[in-house]
Amino acid sequence: MQLKKIFGRVIVAASLIVALTVGGTAEAVDYYSAIYQTVNRYNGNEVECDWITRAILYASSEYQVDPILITAIMEAESNFNFHAVSPVGAVGLMQLMPSTAASLGVNPHNPLENIIGGTIYIRNQIGRFKDWGAYSVTDAVAAYNAGPGAVEKHGGVPNYAETVQYVINVARNYKNLLSLIQP
C-alpha cells in the first residue's frame, strides 16, 4: 500500500512538473490570446473575457508569477466565474478563503483584488517550497489547494483525493494553455 501511495504522488508531481517545464518563451500577445481563448470557453462576454485576461497579465507582471500558471489555477478554481462560492466559503475567481484574503490585505469580493490575492498567495507558496527540489511548483500548487501545512506534514502533495485531482487539473490546464502559445 505504501508503494502505491508513493507512486501516486510521483505521477501527480511529474505531470505538473512536465507541464510547467515544457516550452520556452512567448510574446505577450501570445499570452493574451491563449488566456483570452481559455476564458472565453467559459464566459462568452467579450468585455469580461478581456478584463479577466488583462487582470491576469497585470497581476503576473506586478508579482512575477507565470500568467499561464495563474490562469490554470483560476480555471481549476472557478472556471472564470466572478461569483463563484465554494461550499467551504472560498470566493471569487481565485477562490480565496476570507481569512486568506484578510491575511493578504485584499477584499476577496473585489475581482481585481481577488486575482491579486490569489497571485500573491501562489507566489508565496512557490517561494515557500522553492528548495524542495524538482517538484517544488507541484508542491506549491498543492499548497494552494490543501494549505502549506498539509504539504509540509506529508512531505509533498498530500494523498487527499481532492488535492491530487486538483494538481492534475492545474497541470492539464497549464498544458492546454501552453499548446495555444506554442506552434
Secondary structure, DSSP 8 states (H G I E B T S, - for coil): -HHHHHHHHHHHHHHHHHHHHS-----HHHHHHHHHHHHHHH---HHHHHHHHHHHHHHHHHHT--HHHHHHHHHHHHTT-TT-B-TTS-BTTTTB-HHHHHHHT--TTSHHHHHHHHHHHHHHHHHHHTTS-TTHHHHHHHHHHH-HHHHHHHTSS---HHHHHHHHHHHHHHHHHHHHH--
